[in-house]
Amino acid sequence: MKQKKYTKHFIILSVLLVFLFVINISLGSVSIPFKDIFNTLLGGVPCKESWETIILNFRLPKAITAVLVGSGLSICGLLMQTLFRNPLAGPFVLGISSGASLGVAILILGTTIFGGFLSNSSAASFSLPIAASLGAFLVLSAVIIAANKVRNTMSILIIGLMFGSLTAAIISVLAYFSEAAQIQQYLFWSFGSLGNLTWNEIGVFAIIYSIGIIGSIAVTKPLNSFLLGENYAKSLGINVKKSRNIILIITSILTGVITAFSGPIAFIGLAIPHVARMLFSSANHKILLPATALIGAIAMLICDMIAQLPTSEFTLPINAITSLLGAPVVIWLLVRKKRTFV
């Protein structure tokens, strides 16, 4: 009976995802008929040549980015909430996002040596993602080293938060000595964006994203065992230390690449796992992983559609929209249920 219920939910979510994906592509300052959108997506030619450029080079990459970001952050949130057995853990608790932000801050605010090198190199178009990835990797390395030194999982959570505070302090110092234009550039990056990626960047994004997703599927058994604590996991023959490091690396890979290409995007990773648990009434990660990914992708498409301000040429920061929608969801879930973590 439950299997039929899950199948029904997955079919509905999949259809909704495809529907919202097409609707998302149809929105923008230029009105394009659905007929021409479908025709272009199926390899045809729309009535106006400019519409093909808009759809294939701007709207389709943005919609794909929304799906990757929403599903990736949601899975990261699920992994962290399970590992730490904390309903308020999210993909950014390890300080990986803060490390990525520090890399970008050094590039934009810091200046001359690091920023000049990247802007003059062949990797100039990837300068922000490279800087963010380097910052995320440095924090990841520090967290993994710390994780191998402590036995208590909660200590890792605290260490991650401290790394986040440390990087935030360094960014504040850099901002203090920077010019207004540099601060504004960094501020715009911190708002988050889904619409600035080229097809080459999406290709790199998708490859690293796929590695993270495959890794998360591979640790389904350890994730289920961690729900009842590390001692229970050990009794099942799970190598707790190894599994914990793998989960931390997977989360860091996904969080790092998402932050690198789209900026820090809040609340999706924190709220969506709760929605998935409530909708599917299951603690089995074989169910929760695909459910969380689907709901996260749907949520990000909806947030992007709201940010588009239909009938307007202006676009709101995606980070603001996710926070405006995500924060009330988390509050409502915590108030509605005394125990939101299954």
C-alpha positions as CSV (number, residue, x, y, z in Angstrom):
1,M,0.0,0.0,0.0
2,K,2.8,2.4,0.9
3,Q,4.7,1.6,-2.3
4,K,1.7,2.6,-4.3
5,K,1.4,5.8,-2.3
6,Y,5.1,6.6,-2.9
7,T,4.8,5.8,-6.7
8,K,1.8,8.1,-6.9
9,H,3.7,10.9,-5.1
10,F,6.7,10.5,-7.4
11,I,4.6,10.6,-10.5
12,I,2.8,13.8,-9.4
13,L,6.1,15.5,-8.4
14,S,7.8,14.5,-11.7
15,V,4.9,15.9,-13.8
16,L,4.8,19.1,-11.7
17,L,8.6,19.5,-12.2
18,V,8.3,19.2,-16.0
19,F,5.3,21.6,-16.0
20,L,7.1,24.2,-13.9
21,F,10.3,23.8,-15.9
22,V,8.4,24.8,-19.1
23,I,6.5,27.6,-17.3
24,N,9.8,28.9,-16.0
25,I,11.2,29.1,-19.5
26,S,8.2,31.0,-20.7
27,L,8.6,33.8,-18.2
28,G,10.7,36.9,-18.9
29,S,10.7,40.4,-20.1
30,V,10.1,39.1,-23.7
31,S,6.8,37.3,-24.2
32,I,7.2,34.1,-26.2
33,P,4.2,31.8,-27.1
34,F,4.2,28.3,-25.7
35,K,4.1,26.9,-29.2
36,D,7.4,28.5,-30.1
37,I,8.9,27.4,-26.8
38,F,8.0,23.7,-27.4
39,N,9.1,24.0,-31.0
40,T,12.5,25.3,-30.0
41,L,13.0,22.8,-27.2
42,L,12.2,20.0,-29.7
43,G,14.8,21.2,-32.1
44,G,12.6,23.4,-34.3
45,V,12.8,27.0,-35.3
46,P,10.5,29.6,-33.6
47,C,8.8,32.4,-35.5
48,K,11.5,34.9,-34.5
49,E,15.2,34.1,-34.6
50,S,15.8,36.2,-31.5
51,W,13.4,34.0,-29.5
52,E,15.6,31.0,-30.2
53,T,18.6,32.8,-28.8
54,I,16.7,33.9,-25.7
55,I,15.3,30.4,-25.0
56,L,18.5,28.4,-25.7
57,N,21.2,30.7,-24.4
58,F,19.4,32.4,-21.4
59,R,16.2,30.8,-20.2
60,L,17.0,27.1,-20.7
61,P,20.4,27.3,-18.9
62,K,18.7,29.3,-16.1
63,A,16.0,26.6,-15.6
64,I,18.5,23.8,-15.7
65,T,20.6,25.7,-13.1
66,A,17.5,26.1,-10.9
67,V,16.9,22.3,-11.0
68,L,20.6,21.5,-10.2
69,V,20.8,24.1,-7.4
70,G,17.4,23.2,-5.8
71,S,17.9,19.4,-5.8
72,G,21.6,19.6,-4.8
73,L,21.1,21.9,-1.8
74,S,18.1,19.9,-0.6
75,I,20.1,16.6,-0.7
76,C,22.9,18.4,1.2
77,G,20.4,19.5,3.9
78,L,19.1,15.9,4.2
79,L,22.6,14.5,4.6
80,M,23.5,17.0,7.3
81,Q,20.3,16.6,9.2
82,T,20.7,12.8,9.2
83,L,24.4,12.9,10.1
84,F,24.1,15.3,13.0
85,R,20.5,14.2,13.9
86,N,19.6,17.8,14.1
87,P,16.5,19.2,12.3
88,L,18.1,22.7,12.0
89,A,21.3,21.4,10.3
90,G,21.7,22.6,6.7
91,P,24.2,22.4,3.8
92,F,26.1,25.4,5.1
93,V,26.8,24.3,8.7
94,L,30.2,22.9,7.8
95,G,31.4,26.4,6.8
96,I,31.9,25.2,3.2
97,S,29.7,28.0,1.8
98,S,31.6,30.5,4.0
99,G,34.9,29.2,2.5
100,A,33.6,29.7,-1.0
101,S,32.5,33.2,-0.1
102,L,35.9,33.9,1.3
103,G,37.5,32.8,-2.0
104,V,35.3,35.1,-3.9
105,A,35.9,37.9,-1.4
106,I,39.7,37.6,-1.9
107,L,39.2,37.7,-5.6
108,I,36.9,40.7,-5.6
109,L,37.9,42.6,-2.5
110,G,41.4,41.4,-1.8
111,T,42.9,42.3,-4.7
112,T,45.7,42.6,-6.8
113,I,47.8,39.5,-6.7
114,F,45.1,36.8,-6.7
115,G,42.5,38.8,-8.6
116,G,44.9,40.0,-11.2
117,F,46.3,36.5,-11.9
118,L,42.8,35.0,-12.6
119,S,41.6,37.9,-14.7
120,N,44.7,37.7,-16.9
121,S,44.6,33.9,-17.3
122,S,42.8,31.7,-19.7
123,A,40.4,30.8,-16.9
124,A,39.1,34.3,-16.6
125,S,35.5,33.3,-17.4
126,F,35.7,30.8,-14.6
127,S,37.4,33.1,-12.1
128,L,34.6,33.3,-9.6
129,P,33.9,29.6,-9.6
130,I,37.6,28.8,-9.3
131,A,38.1,31.2,-6.4
132,A,34.9,29.9,-4.6
133,S,36.0,26.3,-5.2
134,L,39.5,27.0,-3.8
135,G,38.0,28.6,-0.7
136,A,35.5,25.7,-0.2
137,F,38.3,23.2,-0.6
138,L,40.5,24.8,2.0
139,V,37.6,24.8,4.6
140,L,36.7,21.2,3.6
141,S,40.3,20.1,4.2
142,A,40.3,21.7,7.6
143,V,36.9,20.2,8.5
144,I,38.0,16.7,7.4
145,I,41.2,17.0,9.5
146,A,39.2,18.1,12.5
147,A,36.6,15.3,11.9
148,N,39.4,12.7,12.2
149,K,40.6,14.3,15.5
150,V,37.3,14.3,17.4
151,R,34.9,11.4,18.2
152,N,31.8,13.4,18.8
153,T,29.8,14.3,15.7
154,M,28.4,17.4,17.3
155,S,31.9,18.7,17.8
156,I,32.3,18.7,14.0
157,L,29.1,20.8,13.8
158,I,30.5,23.4,16.2
159,I,33.9,23.4,14.4
160,G,32.1,24.0,11.1
161,L,30.2,26.9,12.6
162,M,33.5,28.4,14.0
163,F,35.0,28.2,10.5
164,G,32.0,30.1,9.2
165,S,32.5,32.8,11.8
166,L,36.2,33.0,11.1
167,T,35.8,33.4,7.3
168,A,33.0,36.0,7.9
169,A,35.4,38.0,10.1
170,I,38.1,37.9,7.3
171,I,35.6,39.0,4.7
172,S,34.6,41.9,7.0
173,V,38.2,43.0,7.2
174,L,38.6,42.8,3.4
175,A,35.4,44.8,2.9
176,Y,36.6,47.5,5.3
177,F,39.7,48.2,3.2
178,S,37.9,47.9,-0.2
179,E,36.4,50.4,-2.5
180,A,32.6,50.9,-2.8
181,A,32.6,49.4,-6.3
182,Q,34.3,46.2,-5.1
183,I,31.9,45.9,-2.1
184,Q,29.0,46.3,-4.4
185,Q,30.3,43.6,-6.8
186,Y,30.7,41.2,-3.9
187,L,27.3,42.1,-2.5
188,F,25.6,41.3,-5.9
189,W,27.4,37.9,-5.9
190,S,26.2,37.2,-2.4
191,F,22.5,37.8,-3.5
192,G,22.8,34.5,-5.5
193,S,22.0,34.1,-9.2
194,L,20.7,31.4,-11.5
195,G,21.0,33.2,-14.8
196,N,24.6,33.9,-15.5
197,L,25.9,30.5,-16.5
198,T,27.1,29.6,-20.0
199,W,26.6,26.1,-21.4
200,N,30.3,25.3,-20.7
201,E,29.9,26.3,-17.1
202,I,26.7,24.3,-16.8
203,G,28.6,21.3,-18.2
204,V,31.2,21.5,-15.5
205,F,28.5,22.1,-12.9
206,A,26.5,19.1,-14.0
207,I,29.5,16.7,-14.0
208,I,30.5,17.7,-10.4
209,Y,26.8,17.6,-9.4
210,S,26.5,14.1,-10.8
211,I,29.5,12.9,-8.8
212,G,27.9,14.3,-5.6
213,I,24.5,12.7,-6.4
214,I,26.0,9.3,-7.1
215,G,28.0,9.5,-3.9
216,S,24.8,10.3,-1.9
217,I,23.1,7.3,-3.3
218,A,26.0,5.1,-2.4
219,V,25.8,6.1,1.3
220,T,22.0,5.3,1.7
221,K,22.6,2.4,4.1
222,P,24.9,4.4,6.4
223,L,22.5,7.2,6.4
224,N,19.6,5.0,7.5
225,S,21.8,3.5,10.2
226,F,22.8,6.9,11.5
227,L,19.2,7.7,12.3
228,L,19.4,5.6,15.4
229,G,22.9,6.8,16.4
230,E,26.5,5.9,15.8
231,N,26.5,2.9,18.2
232,Y,23.6,1.3,16.3
233,A,25.5,2.0,13.1
234,K,28.6,0.2,14.5
235,S,26.4,-2.8,15.5
236,L,25.4,-3.2,11.8
237,G,29.0,-3.3,10.8
238,I,29.1,0.3,9.4
239,N,32.5,1.9,9.5
240,V,31.3,5.1,11.2
241,K,34.4,7.2,10.7
242,K,34.8,6.3,7.0
243,S,31.0,6.8,6.3
244,R,31.1,10.1,8.2
245,N,34.0,11.4,6.1
246,I,32.3,10.3,2.9
247,I,29.1,12.1,3.8
248,L,31.1,15.3,4.7
249,I,33.0,15.1,1.4
250,I,29.8,14.6,-0.7
251,T,28.0,17.5,1.1
252,S,31.1,19.7,0.6
253,I,31.3,18.8,-3.1
254,L,27.7,19.7,-3.8
255,T,27.6,22.8,-1.5
256,G,30.9,24.0,-2.9
257,V,30.0,23.7,-6.6
258,I,26.6,25.2,-6.1
259,T,28.0,28.2,-4.1
260,A,30.7,28.6,-6.7
261,F,28.4,28.8,-9.7
262,S,25.2,30.4,-8.1
263,G,26.3,32.1,-4.9
264,P,25.1,31.3,-1.4
265,I,21.4,30.4,-1.5
266,A,19.7,30.1,1.8
267,F,16.9,28.0,3.4
268,I,16.3,25.5,0.5
269,G,18.6,22.9,2.0
270,L,17.1,23.5,5.5
271,A,13.4,23.5,4.7
272,I,13.0,21.0,1.8
273,P,14.1,17.8,3.7
274,H,11.3,18.5,6.3
275,V,8.7,18.9,3.5
276,A,9.8,15.6,2.0
277,R,9.6,13.8,5.3
278,M,6.1,15.2,6.0
279,L,4.8,14.4,2.5
280,F,6.2,10.9,2.2
281,S,6.0,10.0,6.0
282,S,9.2,7.9,5.7
283,A,12.7,7.9,7.2
284,N,14.1,5.6,4.5
285,H,16.7,7.4,2.5
286,K,16.0,5.3,-0.6
287,I,12.7,7.2,-0.6
288,L,13.8,10.5,0.9
289,L,16.8,11.1,-1.4
290,P,14.8,11.2,-4.7
291,A,11.9,12.8,-3.0
292,T,14.0,15.6,-1.5
293,A,15.7,16.2,-4.9
294,L,12.4,16.5,-6.8
295,I,10.8,18.8,-4.2
296,G,14.0,20.9,-4.0
297,A,14.1,21.3,-7.8
298,I,10.4,22.3,-7.8
299,A,10.8,24.8,-5.0
300,M,13.8,26.5,-6.7
301,L,11.9,26.8,-10.0
302,I,9.0,28.4,-8.1
303,C,11.3,30.8,-6.3
304,D,12.9,31.7,-9.6
305,M,9.5,32.3,-11.2
306,I,8.6,34.7,-8.3
307,A,12.0,36.4,-8.6
308,Q,11.2,37.0,-12.3
309,L,8.5,39.5,-11.4
310,P,6.2,38.5,-14.3
311,T,5.3,41.4,-16.6
312,S,8.4,43.2,-15.3
313,E,11.9,43.6,-16.7
314,F,13.3,43.5,-13.2
315,T,14.6,40.4,-11.3
316,L,14.7,40.1,-7.6
317,P,17.7,38.4,-5.8
318,I,17.0,34.7,-5.7
319,N,18.5,34.5,-2.2
320,A,15.9,36.9,-0.9
321,I,13.0,34.9,-2.4
322,T,14.3,31.6,-0.9
323,S,14.6,33.2,2.5
324,L,11.2,34.8,2.4
325,L,9.6,31.5,1.5
326,G,11.9,29.1,3.4
327,A,12.0,30.8,6.8
328,P,8.2,30.6,7.3
329,V,8.1,27.0,6.2
330,V,10.7,26.0,8.8
331,I,8.9,28.0,11.5
332,W,5.6,26.4,10.6
333,L,7.0,22.9,10.5
334,L,8.7,23.4,13.9
335,V,5.5,24.8,15.4
336,R,3.2,22.2,13.8
337,K,5.2,19.2,15.0
338,K,7.0,18.8,18.3
339,R,9.3,16.4,16.6
340,T,10.1,17.3,13.0
341,F,13.1,15.1,12.7
342,V,12.3,11.5,11.9
